[in-house]
Structures are given as structure tokens and as C-alpha cells.
Amino acid sequence: MKTNEILREQIFEIIKNQLRDNDPPETKATFDRLQKLGFDDFQTRQMIGQCLAVELFDVMKNRKPYNNQRYTKNLLALPEEPFE
């Protein structure tokens, strides 16, 4: 299994947990909104995963704390790709 596939699986697992726990609630609201726009399950999780990857990258590479405000801002902007 390639590294990016492992990483995608881990990100999808985090998304699954966020949806299950409704934490943050913006993840579920975004998931439902994107589904109503016609995106399938994989596409929806992939877009949410991009927002999550921005945060994970910042935490790991730049040693910055998780920024929930930026994460939710990026979720609300979907399907536009996160720029921050």
C-alpha cells in the first residue's frame, strides 16, 4: 500500500469519527450540504479531507496548534479548495 493511500485512509477515519461524534458539527453540516449538491460519498469525504490535511500539515510541519477556526472556515467554503 502506498503512503498516500495510508494517509487517505487515516484522514477518512478521522472524518468518520467527526461525523459519528458530530464534533465539530460543521463537518456533518458540510457533509450533508455537499451531498445535497450532488457529490458522492467519496468526493465529499475527499473534499473534507483536503481541509483536514491543511490542518494536519500545519501541525506537523510548522509545529503550530490545530486551528479549528480555519478548519471550519475551509469547510464552509467547500466545494472551493482550501487556500489557507
PyMOL CGO cylinders between C-alpha atoms (Angstrom):
from pymol import cmd
from pymol.cgo import CYLINDER

trace = [
    CYLINDER, 0.00, 0.00, 0.00, 1.38, 3.39, -0.96, 0.3, 1, 1, 1, 1, 1, 1,
    CYLINDER, 1.38, 3.39, -0.96, 1.95, 6.09, 1.63, 0.3, 1, 1, 1, 1, 1, 1,
    CYLINDER, 1.95, 6.09, 1.63, -0.68, 8.44, 0.20, 0.3, 1, 1, 1, 1, 1, 1,
    CYLINDER, -0.68, 8.44, 0.20, -3.28, 5.62, 0.36, 0.3, 1, 1, 1, 1, 1, 1,
    CYLINDER, -3.28, 5.62, 0.36, -2.44, 5.01, 4.02, 0.3, 1, 1, 1, 1, 1, 1,
    CYLINDER, -2.44, 5.01, 4.02, -2.68, 8.72, 4.75, 0.3, 1, 1, 1, 1, 1, 1,
    CYLINDER, -2.68, 8.72, 4.75, -6.03, 8.96, 2.91, 0.3, 1, 1, 1, 1, 1, 1,
    CYLINDER, -6.03, 8.96, 2.91, -7.38, 6.04, 4.96, 0.3, 1, 1, 1, 1, 1, 1,
    CYLINDER, -7.38, 6.04, 4.96, -6.28, 7.75, 8.18, 0.3, 1, 1, 1, 1, 1, 1,
    CYLINDER, -6.28, 7.75, 8.18, -7.85, 11.06, 7.15, 0.3, 1, 1, 1, 1, 1, 1,
    CYLINDER, -7.85, 11.06, 7.15, -11.08, 9.28, 6.18, 0.3, 1, 1, 1, 1, 1, 1,
    CYLINDER, -11.08, 9.28, 6.18, -11.07, 7.59, 9.60, 0.3, 1, 1, 1, 1, 1, 1,
    CYLINDER, -11.07, 7.59, 9.60, -10.82, 10.99, 11.31, 0.3, 1, 1, 1, 1, 1, 1,
    CYLINDER, -10.82, 10.99, 11.31, -13.70, 12.25, 9.17, 0.3, 1, 1, 1, 1, 1, 1,
    CYLINDER, -13.70, 12.25, 9.17, -15.76, 9.17, 10.07, 0.3, 1, 1, 1, 1, 1, 1,
    CYLINDER, -15.76, 9.17, 10.07, -15.15, 9.89, 13.76, 0.3, 1, 1, 1, 1, 1, 1,
    CYLINDER, -15.15, 9.89, 13.76, -16.04, 13.56, 13.34, 0.3, 1, 1, 1, 1, 1, 1,
    CYLINDER, -16.04, 13.56, 13.34, -19.30, 12.62, 11.62, 0.3, 1, 1, 1, 1, 1, 1,
    CYLINDER, -19.30, 12.62, 11.62, -20.14, 9.99, 14.24, 0.3, 1, 1, 1, 1, 1, 1,
    CYLINDER, -20.14, 9.99, 14.24, -19.38, 12.30, 17.17, 0.3, 1, 1, 1, 1, 1, 1,
    CYLINDER, -19.38, 12.30, 17.17, -20.74, 15.44, 15.47, 0.3, 1, 1, 1, 1, 1, 1,
    CYLINDER, -20.74, 15.44, 15.47, -17.51, 17.14, 16.56, 0.3, 1, 1, 1, 1, 1, 1,
    CYLINDER, -17.51, 17.14, 16.56, -17.05, 19.63, 15.11, 0.3, 1, 1, 1, 1, 1, 1,
    CYLINDER, -17.05, 19.63, 15.11, -20.67, 19.95, 13.97, 0.3, 1, 1, 1, 1, 1, 1,
    CYLINDER, -20.67, 19.95, 13.97, -19.52, 21.84, 10.86, 0.3, 1, 1, 1, 1, 1, 1,
    CYLINDER, -19.52, 21.84, 10.86, -18.14, 18.58, 9.45, 0.3, 1, 1, 1, 1, 1, 1,
    CYLINDER, -18.14, 18.58, 9.45, -21.59, 16.93, 9.41, 0.3, 1, 1, 1, 1, 1, 1,
    CYLINDER, -21.59, 16.93, 9.41, -23.26, 20.11, 8.13, 0.3, 1, 1, 1, 1, 1, 1,
    CYLINDER, -23.26, 20.11, 8.13, -20.69, 20.32, 5.32, 0.3, 1, 1, 1, 1, 1, 1,
    CYLINDER, -20.69, 20.32, 5.32, -21.03, 16.62, 4.52, 0.3, 1, 1, 1, 1, 1, 1,
    CYLINDER, -21.03, 16.62, 4.52, -24.82, 16.95, 4.21, 0.3, 1, 1, 1, 1, 1, 1,
    CYLINDER, -24.82, 16.95, 4.21, -24.56, 20.16, 2.16, 0.3, 1, 1, 1, 1, 1, 1,
    CYLINDER, -24.56, 20.16, 2.16, -22.12, 18.66, -0.32, 0.3, 1, 1, 1, 1, 1, 1,
    CYLINDER, -22.12, 18.66, -0.32, -24.25, 15.53, -0.69, 0.3, 1, 1, 1, 1, 1, 1,
    CYLINDER, -24.25, 15.53, -0.69, -27.27, 17.73, -1.48, 0.3, 1, 1, 1, 1, 1, 1,
    CYLINDER, -27.27, 17.73, -1.48, -25.16, 19.47, -4.13, 0.3, 1, 1, 1, 1, 1, 1,
    CYLINDER, -25.16, 19.47, -4.13, -24.74, 16.09, -5.83, 0.3, 1, 1, 1, 1, 1, 1,
    CYLINDER, -24.74, 16.09, -5.83, -21.28, 14.99, -4.71, 0.3, 1, 1, 1, 1, 1, 1,
    CYLINDER, -21.28, 14.99, -4.71, -20.97, 11.29, -3.91, 0.3, 1, 1, 1, 1, 1, 1,
    CYLINDER, -20.97, 11.29, -3.91, -19.70, 9.91, -0.61, 0.3, 1, 1, 1, 1, 1, 1,
    CYLINDER, -19.70, 9.91, -0.61, -16.08, 9.56, -1.75, 0.3, 1, 1, 1, 1, 1, 1,
    CYLINDER, -16.08, 9.56, -1.75, -15.95, 13.03, -3.32, 0.3, 1, 1, 1, 1, 1, 1,
    CYLINDER, -15.95, 13.03, -3.32, -17.47, 14.57, -0.20, 0.3, 1, 1, 1, 1, 1, 1,
    CYLINDER, -17.47, 14.57, -0.20, -15.00, 12.86, 2.13, 0.3, 1, 1, 1, 1, 1, 1,
    CYLINDER, -15.00, 12.86, 2.13, -12.15, 13.78, -0.17, 0.3, 1, 1, 1, 1, 1, 1,
    CYLINDER, -12.15, 13.78, -0.17, -13.07, 17.48, -0.08, 0.3, 1, 1, 1, 1, 1, 1,
    CYLINDER, -13.07, 17.48, -0.08, -13.45, 17.46, 3.70, 0.3, 1, 1, 1, 1, 1, 1,
    CYLINDER, -13.45, 17.46, 3.70, -10.14, 15.59, 3.82, 0.3, 1, 1, 1, 1, 1, 1,
    CYLINDER, -10.14, 15.59, 3.82, -8.43, 18.46, 1.98, 0.3, 1, 1, 1, 1, 1, 1,
    CYLINDER, -8.43, 18.46, 1.98, -9.49, 20.81, 4.77, 0.3, 1, 1, 1, 1, 1, 1,
    CYLINDER, -9.49, 20.81, 4.77, -8.26, 18.35, 7.37, 0.3, 1, 1, 1, 1, 1, 1,
    CYLINDER, -8.26, 18.35, 7.37, -4.95, 17.88, 5.53, 0.3, 1, 1, 1, 1, 1, 1,
    CYLINDER, -4.95, 17.88, 5.53, -4.32, 21.63, 5.69, 0.3, 1, 1, 1, 1, 1, 1,
    CYLINDER, -4.32, 21.63, 5.69, -4.58, 21.44, 9.46, 0.3, 1, 1, 1, 1, 1, 1,
    CYLINDER, -4.58, 21.44, 9.46, -2.53, 18.28, 9.81, 0.3, 1, 1, 1, 1, 1, 1,
    CYLINDER, -2.53, 18.28, 9.81, 0.21, 19.74, 7.63, 0.3, 1, 1, 1, 1, 1, 1,
    CYLINDER, 0.21, 19.74, 7.63, 0.38, 22.90, 9.73, 0.3, 1, 1, 1, 1, 1, 1,
    CYLINDER, 0.38, 22.90, 9.73, 0.50, 20.93, 12.98, 0.3, 1, 1, 1, 1, 1, 1,
    CYLINDER, 0.50, 20.93, 12.98, 3.18, 18.53, 11.80, 0.3, 1, 1, 1, 1, 1, 1,
    CYLINDER, 3.18, 18.53, 11.80, 5.38, 20.68, 9.54, 0.3, 1, 1, 1, 1, 1, 1,
    CYLINDER, 5.38, 20.68, 9.54, 5.13, 24.07, 11.20, 0.3, 1, 1, 1, 1, 1, 1,
    CYLINDER, 5.13, 24.07, 11.20, 4.54, 22.84, 14.75, 0.3, 1, 1, 1, 1, 1, 1,
    CYLINDER, 4.54, 22.84, 14.75, 1.50, 25.05, 15.09, 0.3, 1, 1, 1, 1, 1, 1,
    CYLINDER, 1.50, 25.05, 15.09, -1.55, 24.15, 17.13, 0.3, 1, 1, 1, 1, 1, 1,
    CYLINDER, -1.55, 24.15, 17.13, -4.66, 22.82, 15.41, 0.3, 1, 1, 1, 1, 1, 1,
    CYLINDER, -4.66, 22.82, 15.41, -6.72, 25.77, 14.17, 0.3, 1, 1, 1, 1, 1, 1,
    CYLINDER, -6.72, 25.77, 14.17, -10.40, 24.83, 14.41, 0.3, 1, 1, 1, 1, 1, 1,
    CYLINDER, -10.40, 24.83, 14.41, -11.48, 28.28, 13.23, 0.3, 1, 1, 1, 1, 1, 1,
    CYLINDER, -11.48, 28.28, 13.23, -9.54, 27.89, 9.97, 0.3, 1, 1, 1, 1, 1, 1,
    CYLINDER, -9.54, 27.89, 9.97, -10.75, 24.29, 9.58, 0.3, 1, 1, 1, 1, 1, 1,
    CYLINDER, -10.75, 24.29, 9.58, -14.40, 25.29, 9.86, 0.3, 1, 1, 1, 1, 1, 1,
    CYLINDER, -14.40, 25.29, 9.86, -13.85, 28.30, 7.58, 0.3, 1, 1, 1, 1, 1, 1,
    CYLINDER, -13.85, 28.30, 7.58, -12.40, 25.98, 4.93, 0.3, 1, 1, 1, 1, 1, 1,
    CYLINDER, -12.40, 25.98, 4.93, -15.28, 23.53, 5.40, 0.3, 1, 1, 1, 1, 1, 1,
    CYLINDER, -15.28, 23.53, 5.40, -17.83, 26.29, 4.86, 0.3, 1, 1, 1, 1, 1, 1,
    CYLINDER, -17.83, 26.29, 4.86, -16.07, 27.35, 1.64, 0.3, 1, 1, 1, 1, 1, 1,
    CYLINDER, -16.07, 27.35, 1.64, -16.30, 23.89, 0.06, 0.3, 1, 1, 1, 1, 1, 1,
    CYLINDER, -16.30, 23.89, 0.06, -16.52, 22.88, -2.76, 0.3, 1, 1, 1, 1, 1, 1,
    CYLINDER, -16.52, 22.88, -2.76, -13.88, 25.59, -3.28, 0.3, 1, 1, 1, 1, 1, 1,
    CYLINDER, -13.88, 25.59, -3.28, -10.47, 24.17, -2.40, 0.3, 1, 1, 1, 1, 1, 1,
    CYLINDER, -10.47, 24.17, -2.40, -8.97, 25.37, 0.88, 0.3, 1, 1, 1, 1, 1, 1,
    CYLINDER, -8.97, 25.37, 0.88, -6.42, 28.07, 0.33, 0.3, 1, 1, 1, 1, 1, 1,
    CYLINDER, -6.42, 28.07, 0.33, -5.28, 28.69, 3.89, 0.3, 1, 1, 1, 1, 1, 1,
]
cmd.load_cgo(trace, "trace")
